[in-house]
Amino acid sequence: MRVIGKARRRVDGRAKVTGRTTFADDIFLPRMLYGKLLRSSLPHARIVAIDTSAAETAPGVKLVLTGAHFPHAYGIMPISQDEHPLCVGKVRHVGDPVAAVIATSEAVAADACALITVQYEALPTIADPEAALANRATRIHDYGEGGNIHRLAHLEFGDVEDAFRQDGVRVFEDVFFYEGSTHLALEQHAAVAALDQDGRLTLWSSTQTPHYVHRELARALDLPAHRIRVVACPNGGAFGGKSDPFNHEMVAAKAALLTGRPVKITLTREEVFYCHRGRHPTLMRLKTGVKPNGTIVGMDLETLLDGGAYGSYGPASTLYTGQLQTVTYHVPRYRFRACRTFTNKPACGPKRGHGTPQPRFAQEVQLDKIAVGLGMDPAELRLAQLAPANSLTANWLRIGTIGLAQCIEAVLEGSGWTQRRGKLGFGRGLGLACSSYLTGAGLPIYWNEMPHSAVQLQLDRSGRVTAFCGATEIGQGSDDVLAAIVAEVLGIEALDVKLVTGDTDLTPVDLGSYSSRVTLMMGNAAIQAAERARALLAAAVAAKIGVPEERLTFAERRVFDVEHPEDGVDFAVAVVLAETKFGTLGTVGSYSPPKSPGKYRGAGVGPSAAYSYSAAVVEVEVDPDTGWIRVPKVWIGHDIGRVLNPVLARGQVEGGVYMGLGEALMEEQVFRRLPHKLSGALVHKIPSMLEYKSPTSLEMPEVVTTFIETNDPNGPFGAKEVGQGPLLPIMPAVANAVFDAVGVRVCEVPITPELVLKGLESKAKRGMGGRGDGETEVRVGPTRFPEVPWPEALVVLPPWEGGDGRAVGQVNKTARART
Amino acid sequence: MTDAPTRRRAAGQDARTRIRLTVNGEEREVLFDGYKTLLEVLREDLGLTGTKHGCELGECGACAVLMDAHPVLACLVLGVECDGAKVTTVEGLGDGPELHPLQAAFADLGASQCGYCTPGILLTAKHLLDTNPNPTRERIAEALSGNLCRCTGYLQIFEAVEAAARAVKTSSREAVKGAAR
């Protein structure tokens, strides 16, 4: 390996440090107009009338749009197409856009927005899932599972209650709450739309998913997709927050079509908070049954998600709050119930870890509690029951490689776990937690059997190789992975590969930069395309120099005989020989992940070609007087399969740890009601970067990263994901460390000084000095889980109980159909 | 800083302003709407889009530039305040096609992921190294505490600043040696 595994400057590094990377808002086109969206000041209201006449005649205004211009609904998932570019009929949260002004400058457009009068009829507002469940009459949407329930799921993999009743089994039950948080990417979303010289529409946007935006733009504007080009500009951070199609993209596109001029809309930071699509606030009740030696016999999880005002990725998010709970430890029986509700707040969606950090927090904190309750070392409890490699889980996920044991061992050793845990003195502690994440979702957002990623290579007689792929650079380094893989296979340097990415006109489809899918899927497609190109070059060079093809190797920009390295040609000469022999050179490669063994309804969420694994030990210092938590050091082990570029891989881990600490300690996307004499509106607490607290350089601890290379057979050169997994163990590890430090079990995120103090106060009241055990320990956090009208269970037998991956009812149905 | 429409109304709808300033060592005269901030003047009127914006309220640090050798948030400075000023942006950091040691270290050591906070951090770090060629890790973290980065977790940024400090020292030692010869 000459490129793979080497620490290198990323191929787009120079552009980034010189300010040359062109983000969407950096595009300035001749005759460009600017758009502003008028956003609702009410959280839930019928739109009675909109008067745009004053705005239309204001100097500099070129176009005013309302919902009437956009009859077609759209949405990222085919099963929840519940958004309009501008609201039609009603508004569902403060910040929902009702009108747009397109003008000669942003300031003129903003001024004209103020001239639009909207007559609203206020409706009761639903502030949280409990209110959503209680108030069935006031419906935010007229679809879903009744009232304000968007999605319900009830899956049962074996009889959990029966497992809990077994002799000697002790059942631990807790309620947990995980607060919502937002991505807070530094770049505010921006979109530029223009018609090209032939009248076709182009949209440049800060999007993670140009292919999906392409599809939804065609739907919302009722235009043939082949008349639309979507270019994903490099994203200035995304973290899941730019993976939905957004109102401003649709509006800019429509305005370009109607005015014939380029139109730019850049969101303010406040508007970015309204777009949101971040972490779902989630209430969870988790029951785990264990034998006296800590072996898990069954797990029963209920989750209640606050979805906000729209569907977004919600149907998937709902299932993600349970489906991956089985891939770290062997769980023989598992029941999972989930409910996503609509509320009058900005829509939640996918944020780094999509739906899984919340239940993982619950599971990993509860395991710590179980270990304490059974008098065991939390690390030993985990190590004794890791999910086996090459196995199926109770819910029919196929696990391939698993390096979790090595991850745990690395962080135990690094942190001095055995010598230091519980022995650092009151106020200091260590906490351990583990996790896992997908390396790409097994299914696309819309059902189809086409490739998930594709790469085209063009080899020019100059010796230049151009790689075309729809993958989107969001900062994670997808361009670098593409160049590195092509270069490795062809024996050239990463910077020798020219890249064209994220452009629906020029590049073959890649589904987008989400679900940690790009390295594995694009990488495998790139290997296939590059190997096909290598075969052409090898055939031509073999014929020219009279050496059998199998003796040729590609390295150091040459193609040569491995036995006589002096016999060979430069790479550029090899391309000329191949073009002479075969004509113009181009190859393609594509990739689809393996089929999932699960066949039940809901089995589409969770399967992946490979799972990454992480373990983290977090050290904390808790000030018992103020409850303030300081994190001096974090040790993290991550099973990445194979490190492709150590500089970038380490950056992903440290970035994940950083973001995890933000969620663990301070980040909250929260809302409050204005006083009733004002309007009673449910508004974002303070939609600004200053008030949305996130860690700065001063809060960042030392991080010791260990990569475990399990060389996964499904990954390109063995690689698995690293973009999301390393965030996931951080929040529970912090909570477990706080328990080790002061003996307070915090069952809620963020773990604020207030919560810690509350715990310390109740400890003092009870006259407790030590940490207690699983039953007597002091906990802070939610205690009740509301009544949810769960549907009847879909029963699926685990593989070891004779199941075949189908629901039991499903089997009968099939059998009936046959007879 | 108030929002653009309010500033625009305060300045009068059509009040255009002309200033002279030195940008990246080049004298420029620029005519712009009087309500604009330095950030807007740089990006919209001078075509220097290397300077980024993340909030336009002085909260994120993305728009940091050097004004008369001091780091300022360009979103909190009005264009009219810049008459006669010397402004350095990321476009003026390197020497022609040669990267500044900070730029090279950031590119090599993973200090720039999405690259959006990078220009502001580079200029803040340049001011740090200009005034303190030998900063400790703590001093670097303190100097950059007004620049948010959501990608890196800051550690590779700290390392890049340290590497750049070493490179600056080496190259200035070599320059001194060269002059002595």
Interface residues (C-beta under 8 A of the other chain):
Chain A: R9 R10 D12 G13 R14 A15 K16 V17 T18 G19 R20 T21 T22 F23 D25 D26 F28 S105 E106 A107 A110 D111 A114 H183 L184 A185 L186 E187 Q188 P234 N235 G236 G237 A238 F239 T268 R269 I474 G475 Q476 G477 V647 L648 R650 G651 E654 G655 G656 V657 Y658 M659 S688 M689 L690 S694 T696 S697 L698 M700 E702 V703
Chain B: D3 A4 P5 R8 R9 D33 Y35 R43 E44 G47 L48 T49 G50 T51 K52 H53 G54 C55 E56 L57 E59 C60 A62 T89 V90 E91 L93 G94 L99 L102 Q103 A104 F106 A107 D108 L109 G110 S112 Q113 C114 G115 Y116 C117 T118 P119 L122 I140 A141 E142 L144 S145 G146 N147 L148 C149 R150 C151 T152 G153 Y154 L155 Q156 I157 F158
